[in-house]
Amino acid sequence: MRTTTLNKIIKEFEELSSEDKEYVAELFKKQLIELKREEIAERAKTALRNLEKGKAKKGTVKDLYKDLEND
């Protein structure tokens, strides 16, 4: 994002009423949460594809420690 655009957004935010600032902050928070959910879902899909291709392993924590000790 360009600095001038960001500065404009900040300036306009500063001019909002307290109530509107709270609304905008809550809206941004919800959008960030949704973005993180989408990122987690994409990582999960990637992990499943890697598991199907044999590029990932599954097991217990004990199995993980054993695998790490063998490296």
N, C-alpha and C positions, 0 to 999 in steps of 0.2 A: 504494500500500500504506500502511496506517495505520502511524504511528510506533510505536504500542504493539505491534502485531503484529510489526514488524521487531525491536523491542527484545526481545520474547519469543523470537523465533527466535535472535537473537544470544546471549541468556542460555542457552538450551537447548544451543546449539552449544558454548558455553564449558564446559559440564558434561560433554561427551562425552570419551571416551578419545582419545588421540592417534590410534590406529588408526581409530576411527570418524570422527574429524574428517577424516582423509585420504580415507576412503571418501566422505563427504558432499561434500568439496571436488571430488573426481574426478567424482562424479555431477552436481554443479552445472555443472562445466566441460563435460561431455558434453552436458548439456541446452542450455547456451548455444551450443555449436557447432551443434547440431541446429536451434536457433532461427535462427541466422545463415544456415544453409543454406536454410531455408524462406524467409527474407526475400530472399535472393539469387535463389532460384527465382521468387519472386513478381515481383521487379523485372525479371527476364529475360522473364517472360510479358508484363508491361506493355510492355517495350521492343519485343517482337515485335508486339504489338497496335498499338503506335504506328507501327511500321514498315509494317505492313499498311495502316494508315489514311493513310499518307503524312505523318505527323507527325514522323517521324524519318528520318534519312538514314544510308546506309551507305557505306563507302569506306575508303580507306587513310588513314594519318596525313597523308600529303601532301595528300590531298583535304580533310582536316579543316583543315589550315593555310590552304589556299586559301579555304575557306568562311569561316574566321574573318577573313581579310584583307578579304573582300568586305563584311563587316558594318560 
